[in-house]
Structures are given as structure tokens and as C-alpha cells.
């Protein structure tokens, strides 16, 4: 689906929702764009249910609503990474976003690297060595949200993309929680916490020696750490704890040992993550499935908005991460 810059700027998700709630999305720019997008995905478009490409949510949401994001999101071409990174904690830490359509996605991984060697003489020959490649398969794990919105709120929304931005934040926080601590059961992807080969550091009275050890364990797996992530309470704790007397605080000015340190409520309580976040691939099946229901709460005029999206988390090298739990 190719859209002009003018069409992208003119598109309003909130207007599409209003139309769907008020007799159905049948005509106009939003109906035309969403019908084409839905049919391209091989799905059925109806006046109250359709596919919503994520990049359409970002056309105005990110440039207008997220501080510092305007320079990173263009109107000609918006990759999934551009859409989610500004509102995703793990995205800011460095995870890779991959957009998928249709079925499962194979993510390649090097299981055994080839070796390099020095030539013993000018005419010497190298010894052949094989690179062994494997792959991990990403499959859609479906996550959704069901919003109940009053009749008055739908009618009085002034910001043309308020609901779109709210949905982006929901998607991003759901992805963050799955990357960090998805259980791998009950429909959730497997996250870093609980994955095999992840390094661990005792969290009791966590001090600078333990934090430094987390950096070391990550680096020893050839995964030079790129950032720390933890909940706000851990930031508060380590932001009051000195490395040593008079040597500065462990978590200070958004950094730990010079690395970005990101606090998010998507992180599990009393837990700190350190690692090479480029080793995580987040696969997102590219469209939200949106449905509007005006019958369940017919008596008082409320609407239900339901969204579904497919996401999976692939950790190429779990040994590149170290976690500390039950931090005190």
C-alpha cells in the first residue's frame, strides 16, 4: 500500500474509530486506506472491523506527541523500528524490531563461528573451518486490549490521534514486559528472565561489586552490554547507593558505569537487567486488528474498542544477559 505524504498527514485513527462507532466506517479517506490495508493482508474489511498498520499510527502521533521523536520519524518511509522505539524501553536499549506478515519467521543464529588464524609463512595456507548456522522460529503470540469508552468521550475527542498514541504505548509496554520477563507459557513469549544461560547476580544488598559483576558476566559471553533496565524502585535504590564512599552513586544521571540505565514500570519488581540488547529480536506482525462494538453497552451508549496484535521475542544469545532479582 503506497500513500502520499498528504494522505499520511491527513489520516486520523480517532476519526476512523468515531465513524465506526457512529454507523460504521464506510466512506472517506480512512475507510479507503484501511480497506486496502486489510485486504492486502488477506483479511475481511467491515465497517466495524479492520487491520490497522502500525506505521499509520505513527505518522502524526510520534512527531507531535513524543518528545525528541520528530527527527527520527519521517513521512516518506517509516520502519517498524521507527514506530516503536521512541515509546519502548527495550527499544531504546537496542533491541531489533522486525516486521512480519503471514506465517512464522525464521531468525538466523550462528551456533559455531569459523576460526581465524595467523599464517606461519608468506606462502602459508589457512585451515578451513565451518560456520554452523541455526535458526529460531518466531510464531505469533496474540495480545489484545479491550477498551470501554463513553459516548461523550468518543464525540468530544479533539486530538486526532489521541487514541492512536495510547494504543502505541500499550503495544510498546506489552512488548517490553514480554522481552524482559515473558513466561513462555499461557500465550506469552519467552523473555530474558528465566531463559536458559542467562547470568545471575544475587540481589541482596546489591552493591557496586555486584553491578560490576553483571557487566563482566555479560561481556564474557561476547555480548558487550549496551544498557541496564530496571523498575523505578530499583533506580531509586541504586540512585542513593554509592559505589564507594565519596566515589559517586551507582545509578546517576540515567547511567550506570557510563551505560544507559532505563527505568520502566514494565520491568518486574526488584529486578535489574544488563546485557547486549541487540541480541534480542522482536518480531511484530505488522497490523493491529481493530474492532468496534456499539451493542454490548447499548443502554448507556458506551463503546468497546478491541485491538489484537501478534508479537514474538527471539533471544539470539541469552548468555549475553545478566539479571539480578530480589534486589534490596
Secondary structure, DSSP 8 states (H G I E B T S, - for coil): ----HHHHHH--HHHHHHHHHTT---SSHHHHHHHHHHHHTT---BTTEEEEEHHHHHHHHHHHHSTT-GGG--SS---HHHHHHTT-HHHHHT-EEEEE-SS-EEEEEEEE-------SSTT--------EEEEEEE--EEEEEEEEE-HHHHHH--STTHHHHHHHHHHHHHHHHHHHH-BSSTT--B-STT-TT-EEEE-TT--HHHHHHHHHHHHHTT----EEEE-HHHHHHHTS-BSSTTS-BSSBTTEETTEEEEE-TTS-TT-EEEE-GGGEEEEEESEEEEEEE-STTTTTT-EEEEEEEEEEEEES-GGGEEEEES--
